[in-house]
Amino acid sequence: MSSASRSSSLDFALRPPDAGQLALDKRVQRSTPAERAQLAYEMRRRALVIVNRAADDAGPMAELDRAEFILRRLYPEFSDEQLISIRAELARREAAGTWVGFSRLPREESGQD
């Protein structure tokens, strides 16, 4: 899979921070390394729950479409070319039987009954 394109990642990184980002930056700066690791873990889990719920709400779709849906939301800085490359690699793996879709969180973690 290709790495992030320089222009799209740079453009994304150079955007001025919003109030939420500034508050998060301050929280992280005040945290210990262990607290930072825990915060990163919790934020990642929350993001996965949110995008998986959004994918579920969007209705049935093929696993490749679901993967692209999720990646576009988790990594908005990815260019179309990057997503095409990732999708092609996932399609290759799916055809080889080594990829069947992204793992979903257990129901109790996702908040769904």
C-alpha positions, 0 to 999 in steps of 0.5 A: 500500500502506498504511503500518504501523499505529501501534498494531501498530508501537508495540506491537512497538517497545516490547517489552523487548529480549531478550539477542540484541537487546542483543548485536546493539545493542552490535555495531552501536554498535561498528561503523563506518558501512561495517560497519553497512551490510555487517551490514544487508546480510548479515542481510537476505540470511540472513533471505531465505534462512531464510524462503524455505526455510521457504516451500519446506518448507511445500510448494507454494502460490500466489504470493500465499500464498507472499508472505503467508507470507514477509511474516508472518515478515519483518514480524511487526509488520504487522497483519492489516489491513496484510497484507490491504492488501498482499495485495490490492495484489499480487493487483491487480498479479498480475492486471495481469501486473506481479507474478509473485511475490517474487524467489528467491535464486540456488540457490548463495546459498540453499544448495539444490542 
